[in-house]
Amino acid sequence: MRRAFEYLGGAPSMTLKLPTKNPLEPRSASEPGTPSSVPMPEPTPRPSAVALDMEGPSSMSAHSLSIMAGPPNPDDLRAPSLYLNRELSWLEFNARVISEAENTTVPLLERLKFHSIFASNLDEFFMVRVAGLKQQIAGEVDDIAPDGMPVVTQLARIARRVQELVSRQWKDLSESVLPALRQQGLWLFKPSELPPEERTKLDERFKNELFPILTPIAIDPGHPFPHVRNKSLNIGVMFQKENAVEVNFGVVQVPMMLPRLVEVPT
């Protein structure tokens, strides 16, 4: 009988010729030298695969044996439960940013900066990631992410989580950050909160400095909605021409060089 043992430590495999009858196997009672009155033990089951650590190419003494386990099932690595959704995990990163803004041990202006970072992160998130999901729906792309979440479900969960985060941001701004800024002498006013004389000055400044550089764009059947500039401020307005009854809709693109805040005397 021929049996082949392959040395798994890197040496070339070798084939050894063994006797036809294995001397290690028990002899039957009919063979000479075996008392018929002694019961023969049951043969011990052998492992299906063993690794032999040989001392040399010509040695038969094996000083370690180990059962070789099979490779892991590759399908297990594809289970959706092993993965987090990329878009939702990014929102949780932005939640860490708003947590820093809510931390009262952080300096006040640093908290305000974290609010700004949170808002700009959301702008980019919707411009890039949410837009990509919308394109998948428009293009009828059926690709499923490794987490197994459909695109429609992702958008629904994104909307719900963003609403929660924006509510947290507004609550911290209105109830904590802005009141603390007022205590330091920094106030943010809406035009309706200013006294009449200050509103009059702002109206004059708008007419003389801002209105001449604004260009309303009418939207009607002959003028479709225009391409707006990325990261720009655009205002939708309802206007009416002189001596006309019909009310029209338009868009005003605010130039980016204009300041977003105007300082007024206290």
C-alpha positions as CSV (number, residue, x, y, z in Angstrom):
1,M,0.0,0.0,0.0
2,R,1.3,3.5,-0.9
3,R,0.6,6.6,1.2
4,A,1.8,10.1,0.5
5,F,2.6,12.6,3.2
6,E,3.1,16.2,2.2
7,Y,5.3,18.3,4.4
8,L,3.5,21.7,4.8
9,G,6.4,23.7,6.2
10,G,7.6,24.7,2.7
11,A,9.9,21.7,1.9
12,P,9.2,19.7,-1.3
13,S,6.5,17.0,-0.9
14,M,7.8,13.4,-0.7
15,T,6.3,10.0,-1.2
16,L,7.2,7.2,1.2
17,K,6.7,3.5,0.5
18,L,5.3,1.7,3.5
19,P,4.9,-2.0,3.9
20,T,1.8,-3.6,2.5
21,K,0.6,-4.3,6.1
22,N,0.9,-1.4,8.5
23,P,2.7,-2.7,11.5
24,L,0.9,-0.2,13.7
25,E,-2.5,-1.7,12.9
26,P,-3.7,-4.5,15.2
27,R,-3.5,-8.0,13.9
28,S,-6.5,-10.2,13.6
29,A,-7.0,-13.2,15.8
30,S,-6.3,-15.6,12.9
31,E,-2.7,-14.3,12.5
32,P,0.1,-16.1,14.2
33,G,1.2,-14.6,17.6
34,T,-2.2,-13.2,18.5
35,P,-4.1,-15.1,21.2
36,S,-7.6,-15.8,20.1
37,S,-8.9,-15.2,23.6
38,V,-7.8,-11.5,23.7
39,P,-10.4,-9.1,22.3
40,M,-9.0,-6.7,19.7
41,P,-9.5,-3.0,20.3
42,E,-11.6,-0.9,17.9
43,P,-9.4,1.1,15.5
44,T,-9.0,4.8,16.4
45,P,-10.6,7.3,13.9
46,R,-7.9,9.2,12.0
47,P,-8.2,12.9,11.2
48,S,-9.0,13.7,7.6
49,A,-6.1,16.1,7.2
50,V,-3.0,16.5,9.4
51,A,0.2,18.6,9.2
52,L,3.4,16.7,9.9
53,D,6.4,18.7,11.2
54,M,9.3,16.5,10.1
55,E,12.7,16.8,11.6
56,G,14.3,16.1,8.2
57,P,13.5,14.7,4.8
58,S,14.4,11.2,5.8
59,S,13.0,11.1,9.3
60,M,9.6,9.5,10.2
61,S,9.3,10.9,13.7
62,A,6.6,13.6,13.8
63,H,6.7,15.7,17.0
64,S,3.6,17.8,16.4
65,L,0.3,17.2,14.7
66,S,-2.4,19.7,14.1
67,I,-5.8,19.4,12.5
68,M,-6.2,21.8,9.6
69,A,-9.3,23.9,9.7
70,G,-11.0,24.9,6.5
71,P,-11.0,28.5,5.3
72,P,-13.8,30.9,6.5
73,N,-16.9,31.1,4.4
74,P,-16.5,34.2,2.2
75,D,-20.2,34.7,2.2
76,D,-20.1,35.6,5.8
77,L,-18.1,38.8,5.0
78,R,-20.9,40.0,2.7
79,A,-23.6,39.9,5.4
80,P,-25.2,43.4,5.6
81,S,-25.2,43.2,9.4
82,L,-21.4,43.6,9.3
83,Y,-21.5,47.0,7.6
84,L,-22.7,50.5,8.5
85,N,-24.4,52.7,6.0
86,R,-21.9,55.2,4.6
87,E,-24.3,58.2,4.5
88,L,-25.8,57.7,7.9
89,S,-22.4,57.1,9.5
90,W,-21.2,60.5,8.0
91,L,-24.2,62.2,9.6
92,E,-23.1,60.7,13.0
93,F,-19.7,62.3,12.4
94,N,-21.4,65.6,11.9
95,A,-23.4,64.9,15.1
96,R,-20.0,64.9,16.9
97,V,-19.4,68.4,15.5
98,I,-22.7,69.7,16.9
99,S,-21.9,68.0,20.2
100,E,-18.7,70.1,20.4
101,A,-20.8,73.2,19.7
102,E,-23.1,72.2,22.6
103,N,-20.2,71.7,25.0
104,T,-20.3,74.7,27.4
105,T,-16.7,74.1,28.5
106,V,-15.6,75.1,24.9
107,P,-14.8,78.8,24.5
108,L,-17.8,80.7,23.2
109,L,-16.5,81.8,19.8
110,E,-15.2,78.3,19.2
111,R,-18.7,77.0,19.8
112,L,-20.0,79.4,17.2
113,K,-17.3,78.2,14.8
114,F,-18.4,74.6,15.3
115,H,-22.0,75.6,14.4
116,S,-20.6,77.1,11.2
117,I,-18.7,73.9,10.4
118,F,-21.8,71.8,11.1
119,A,-23.8,73.9,8.6
120,S,-21.2,73.9,5.9
121,N,-20.7,70.2,6.3
122,L,-24.4,69.7,5.7
123,D,-24.3,71.9,2.6
124,E,-21.6,69.7,1.1
125,F,-23.4,66.5,2.2
126,F,-26.5,67.4,0.3
127,M,-24.6,68.7,-2.7
128,V,-22.6,65.6,-3.1
129,R,-24.0,62.6,-1.3
130,V,-27.7,63.2,-1.3
131,A,-27.4,64.4,-4.9
132,G,-25.7,61.0,-5.8
133,L,-28.6,59.1,-4.2
134,K,-31.1,61.2,-6.2
135,Q,-29.2,60.4,-9.4
136,Q,-29.4,56.7,-8.6
137,I,-33.2,57.0,-8.4
138,A,-33.4,59.1,-11.6
139,G,-31.2,56.7,-13.5
140,E,-33.0,53.7,-12.1
141,V,-29.7,52.3,-10.8
142,D,-30.4,49.1,-8.7
143,D,-27.0,48.9,-7.0
144,I,-27.3,48.0,-3.3
145,A,-24.7,49.2,-0.8
146,P,-22.9,46.6,1.2
147,D,-25.2,47.4,4.2
148,G,-28.1,46.3,2.1
149,M,-30.2,49.4,2.6
150,P,-32.2,50.6,-0.5
151,V,-31.7,54.1,-1.8
152,V,-35.3,55.2,-0.9
153,T,-34.8,54.0,2.7
154,Q,-31.5,55.8,2.9
155,L,-33.1,59.1,1.8
156,A,-35.9,58.7,4.4
157,R,-33.5,58.0,7.2
158,I,-31.3,60.8,6.1
159,A,-34.2,63.3,6.2
160,R,-35.3,62.1,9.7
161,R,-31.7,62.3,11.1
162,V,-31.0,65.7,9.6
163,Q,-34.1,67.2,11.0
164,E,-33.1,65.9,14.4
165,L,-29.6,67.4,14.1
166,V,-30.8,70.8,12.8
167,S,-33.3,71.0,15.6
168,R,-30.4,70.5,18.1
169,Q,-28.4,73.1,16.4
170,W,-31.1,75.7,16.4
171,K,-32.0,75.0,20.0
172,D,-28.3,75.4,21.1
173,L,-27.9,78.6,19.1
174,S,-31.1,80.3,20.3
175,E,-31.0,79.2,23.9
176,S,-27.3,79.0,24.7
177,V,-24.8,80.5,22.2
178,L,-26.7,83.7,21.1
179,P,-27.7,84.7,24.7
180,A,-24.1,84.1,25.8
181,L,-22.9,86.4,22.9
182,R,-25.3,89.1,24.1
183,Q,-23.8,89.0,27.5
184,Q,-20.5,89.7,25.9
185,G,-21.9,92.7,23.9
186,L,-22.5,90.9,20.6
187,W,-26.1,91.1,19.3
188,L,-27.6,89.7,16.1
189,F,-30.7,91.6,15.1
190,K,-33.4,91.1,12.5
191,P,-34.4,94.2,10.7
192,S,-37.8,94.1,12.4
193,E,-36.1,94.2,15.8
194,L,-34.3,97.5,15.0
195,P,-35.7,101.0,16.0
196,P,-37.4,103.0,13.2
197,E,-34.5,105.4,12.6
198,E,-32.1,102.5,12.1
199,R,-34.4,100.8,9.6
200,T,-34.6,104.0,7.7
201,K,-30.8,104.2,7.4
202,L,-30.7,100.6,6.2
203,D,-33.4,101.3,3.5
204,E,-31.2,104.2,2.2
205,R,-28.2,102.0,2.1
206,F,-30.0,99.3,0.2
207,K,-31.3,101.8,-2.4
208,N,-27.9,103.5,-2.9
209,E,-25.5,100.5,-2.6
210,L,-27.3,97.2,-3.2
211,F,-30.2,97.7,-5.5
212,P,-28.2,99.0,-8.5
213,I,-26.2,95.7,-8.6
214,L,-29.1,93.3,-8.3
215,T,-30.6,91.8,-11.4
216,P,-34.0,90.0,-11.0
217,I,-34.5,87.1,-13.4
218,A,-38.1,86.5,-14.4
219,I,-39.3,83.0,-14.7
220,D,-42.2,82.3,-17.2
221,P,-42.9,79.9,-20.1
222,G,-40.4,81.8,-22.2
223,H,-37.7,82.0,-19.5
224,P,-37.1,78.7,-17.7
225,F,-35.6,78.5,-14.3
226,P,-31.9,79.7,-14.6
227,H,-28.8,77.8,-13.5
228,V,-27.8,79.2,-10.1
229,R,-24.2,79.5,-9.1
230,N,-22.9,76.9,-6.6
231,K,-22.8,78.0,-3.0
232,S,-24.5,81.3,-3.8
233,L,-27.3,83.1,-2.1
234,N,-30.5,83.3,-4.3
235,I,-33.8,84.9,-3.3
236,G,-37.1,84.0,-4.8
237,V,-39.4,87.0,-5.2
238,M,-42.9,87.8,-6.4
239,F,-43.1,91.0,-8.4
240,Q,-45.6,93.0,-10.5
241,K,-44.9,95.3,-13.4
242,E,-46.3,98.8,-13.4
243,N,-49.9,99.1,-14.5
244,A,-50.1,95.3,-14.7
245,V,-52.4,93.0,-12.8
246,E,-50.5,89.7,-13.3
247,V,-48.0,88.8,-10.6
248,N,-44.8,87.1,-11.7
249,F,-42.1,85.0,-10.0
250,G,-38.4,85.7,-10.3
251,V,-35.0,84.9,-8.8
252,V,-32.5,87.4,-7.5
253,Q,-28.9,86.2,-7.4
254,V,-27.1,88.0,-4.6
255,P,-23.5,88.9,-5.5
256,M,-21.0,87.0,-3.4
257,M,-18.9,90.0,-2.6
258,L,-21.7,91.5,-0.5
259,P,-21.4,91.0,3.3
260,R,-23.9,88.8,5.0
261,L,-24.0,90.9,8.1
262,V,-24.2,94.7,8.5
263,E,-22.9,96.4,11.5
264,V,-25.3,99.0,13.1
265,P,-24.6,101.4,15.9
266,T,-26.0,100.4,19.3
